[in-house]
Amino acid sequence: MVYKYNFENATEKRQADKDLGHVLMPPNDGQVNHPEHLKQHNTLQVIQREALNGNYDVVKQMINELPEHQKKDTIEMIKKTVSDMGRTYE
């Protein structure tokens, strides 16, 4: 697939609307073009499951293996997930 429009950019979104008609989201290209997103999603699910099971040593190890730019957001997501279940992440 060739890049055409960034739907998060207002100017490009307006152009896409002109060319394609009103479109809220671009067609789903599946995981073919972005397999890293599936890997990130699966990793997050495993981390969440381990946190909910109270395996904080495993959680810390998995978070340490993440790229630096993902660590802070992942920790916040894990804290929220555990908190939503009425527990505290240590």
N, C-alpha and C positions, 0 to 999 in steps of 0.2 A: 504494500500500500504506500502511496506517495503522500507526503505531508501536504495538506491543503489549508486547514484552518485550525487555529487554536481557539476552541470554544470558550476559553476563560478570558480571552482578550476581546474587549468590547468591539473594537474596530473590525477584527477578523470575524466575530460573531455576526455583525451587521452584514458583512460581505457574504457570509455563508447563507444568511437568511435571504439575501437578494438572489443568490445563485441557486439555492436549493429549496427555497420556501422556508417557512418557520420551522426550525429544527431545535429541539431542546438538548439533544445529545447526539454526538456523532455515532455512526454505526459501530457496533461492538466488534473489535478485531480479535477477540478472544485472547488466548495466551501466546499465540504464534509470535506476535511482535514484542510482547513484554513478559517473557517467562519469569523474569526476576520478581514481578509482583506476586505471582503464585507462590514462589519460594518464600518471600517475605510474609505472605499471609499464613502459610503453613507453619512457619517458624513462630509467628506470634501466637497462633493457636496452641502450639506445644508449650510455649512459655506460660500462657494463661492457664492451661490445664495444670501444669506443675505448680504454679502459684496457688491455685485453688485447692490443690492437694496438700499444700503446706511444705512443699519441697523447695525451700528458699535457697538452699545451696546450689541446686540444679538451676534455678532461675537466675541467680547471680552469675553462674558460670556461662549460661547461654547469653545473657545480656552483655557480658564481657567480650563475647565472640562477635557481637554486632559491630558494624561500622560506627565510628564515633558519633556521626551526625544522627544516628537513629536511637542512641541510648537514652537520652533524656525523655523523648516522647514515649518510648516503649515503657520506661519505668512509670511514667504518669498513667499510661493506659493500664498497666498491671495493677497499680495502686487503686485505680478506679474500679477495675473488675473485681478485685478482692473486696473493696469497700462495699460495692453493690450487693455482695453476698453476706454482708454483715460482719466481715472480718477485717483485720488490720494487717497490711503488708509490713514486714519488718525489714 
